[in-house]
Each structure stands twice: as C-alpha cells, then as structure tokens.
Amino acid sequence: MIEAVGLTKRYGAKTAVYNLSFQVRPGAVTGFLGPNGSGKSTTMRMILGLDNPSSGQVTIGGYPYRKLPNAARQVGALLDAKAVHGGRHARSHLLSLAQLSGIPARRVDEVLGVVGLQDVAKKRSKGFSLGMGQRLGIAAALLGDPQVLLFDEPVNGLDPEGILWVRNLMKALAAEGRTVFVSSHLMSEMALTADHLIVIGRGQLLSDMSVKDFISANSADFARVRTPDTEPQQREKLTASLTEAGGQVLPEQDGALRVTGLPLPRISDLAHDSDVRLWELSPHQASLEEAYMRMTQGAVDYRSTIDPKAGLQQPLPPGAQPPMPVPGQGQAGWYAPPAPQHGGPPYAPPQGQPMPQGQPPAGPYGAPAPGAPAPGQPQPNPYAQAAPQAPAQPSAAPAADLTKKSEDAR
C-alpha cells in the first residue's frame, strides 16, 4: 500500500504539492487525475524517492522508498519511456537493470514476451516508435515481479490493440492483489480501467473516491425527451406539464428537451395524461470526462483562447464570392469536416442539396476546378492508373538516305 501524509513540495517560491494525503490500496486500479501542472508527476517522483518532500512523508508498505530492501524487486515504475540509452538493444537495457537488482536473466526474455517485443529484442531503442518505447518501459516495470506498480501515461503512443492490452494488464495485476497506481489524461480509458480515483488540482486533493461515486457526486443525470417535430404544440403542452410536476425543462439544439428532477416513469405518465406522443424518452448518465471537467474547472492553469485572426485574412479577388458557411459551425459539439478526398468535390453543396448531375467540381470561388470535364461528360476515375506507354521506336530513315549510305559504304 502507498500512503502519503501531509505531502508538500516547494520549488523556490512555487508550491507544486501542498498538504496532500491519500492511500493507494492493493487489489484495485487507482487512477491519478489532475490538470497539467497539478503536481501528479511531482507526487510520483516523491513516492519513488526521486524528489525529497519539503514536508510530510510518503511510504510504501510502511517504509520510505529509499529504505525498502531491494526496492526494485518490490516496486516497479514507468515515469518516462525515454529513460533509456538509445544505443542499447532492448534486451541489453533490461539485462542491465536485472543484473543491478539480482534478477535472473531468464526474466528478461519473459517480460519481453509479455510486452510483445521479443522480435525486436536485438534492435537499438533509438529506432523505437513511441508505442514501442512505452512497451519497453512497461517491461522494465514488470522486471522484478513487484507488488507495487506506478505508471505515468502508460498508453501514450500505443495503438488500439496496445491500449486494450495495457487495460487488461492493469486489471490482471490488481486482481492478483497488487497495488496499481496509474496517472493518465485519457478519461475514457480511466473510466474503463480504474476502480478508484484520486484527483488533485494545483497540488491539493480534490477527490478520493470510487469512479462510480465520483461521477454521481460531480454530475447531474437527466432525461432526454423528444416529441413529434411536426407538432410543436405537443412540445409546449408537455413542457407545461413537466414544469407543473416540479421538473426542470431545458431545450436542446436539436429540438429535444432536457428534463431533470423527474424519473423516467413519471415523465412517461405525464406525457400519457397530457395526450402527448413521444418519439424519444431516454436516460442520460454523465461520463467520467463530464464529471472530471466539472470538478477541475476551477483548477486549470493553462486555458486556450479563440484565435482572433484579426487582419490575417486575405481579401477576395474582384468579383469572387465568399465561401458558403458550414452548417452548424460555431455551435457546441461542432467539429470541422474531413478534407475532401482526392478527385472528389473540394466544396460540398449546402446541407440537404445533392450535387447536380453532370456538374463538374467547383473551385474555391465557384468556377470549375482546373482540369475538370465539361458538363455532361463522364467524370474520370480518380484512382485509375495511367496506361503504360510503349517505348519509343527509332524512326525509320528515308529510303533515299538509306540508299545513299549503302553506296558510300561500297
């Protein structure tokens, strides 16, 4: 078990961690969350004895890390996947760590197989991708088969298969009774992996509870209700009935209603009594990301702003039309559409209007794109390969020249 009591760390005038107390218990995956600069990495470094706390203490199994007998056999950690000499082979790196801790060499090959790097064991780590470096760091953490494991952003750079593997690995380690402490910014992954959460902001403890309790305490569930779009009077009638019954009703951008304060069966009964047909009645439960954003919204130090782009846009050429606005742009939840595919129309028609048949793709200002076929002509296949050209044959010389050359030869 990891236990921190009154943990404080100052760097000159800056206080990175202040009076932080928590426990990380065995048998569960504990997520360590917080905004950038909140002190997560500093806390992990103090747990591993890499930084000395200004006050307070943190222990592993009742002992500070530096006083643990053969600490590498009891605690495994991944704080920086790049903490490896680039000129060493993957196996040589792990073998040196094993020899320093009295771990048999056969264990090196075992962990290389566990993380899936057995085929690149003889390759230098400087040629590894970010995901391969993460796997090598996880192998180093598992080398001594420790009971306590700390991971800082373990899925950074991994592909979906690797993320799933890490998730199952964390759960399997916790199921064996080990203490697993994981720091990550991926809320969706933490929701699937962690059993318990410790959330800090600006170096102070904000929350220490299970994932389920954290979401329930920092979010408000609601019901989503939709009436027929062609009958707005039914929507108004239902809104009045729900409000009279003590519910809070807010309109959604797509025409649905967000109802809080009433359970779903009560909403259904009120709609039936009001003779209102429902197209949708569904519960909405907040995600871990929503609950986390609400909890930490006052503890974020680095916030982005909207790019003003003042004075940077070039004026349109004379007679040119400005591009059509993108439907939904500027509204909450809007994302930029993907770039046009090769050979396709670079600018789509307005929403709800199909591309006219036989019309060539338009250019940036409505003119036909360069190289576009004329109206009525078939559109070229953008993926067609050009036919190979036969090598040029040497042109035959005129007959008079051949006769002249033959006479000269004689």
JODASUL-V863996 format. One record per helix or strand. SS is the DSSP state (alpha for helix, beta for strand). FROM is the first residue (numbers start at 1). LEN is the number of residues. If there is no record, write none. Layout:
# JODASUL-V863996
SS;FROM;LEN / SS;FROM;LEN
This chain:
# JODASUL-V863996
beta;2;10 / beta;14;11 / beta;29;5 / alpha;40;8 / beta;55;6 / beta;63;1 / alpha;65;3 / alpha;71;4 / beta;75;4 / beta;89;1 / alpha;90;11 / alpha;106;10 / alpha;118;3 / beta;124;1 / alpha;125;3 / alpha;130;13 / beta;148;5 / alpha;160;16 / beta;179;5 / alpha;187;7 / beta;196;6 / beta;204;7 / alpha;211;7 / beta;222;6 / alpha;232;13 / beta;248;4 / beta;257;4 / alpha;264;10 / beta;278;7 / alpha;288;9 / beta;362;1 / beta;368;1 / alpha;399;11
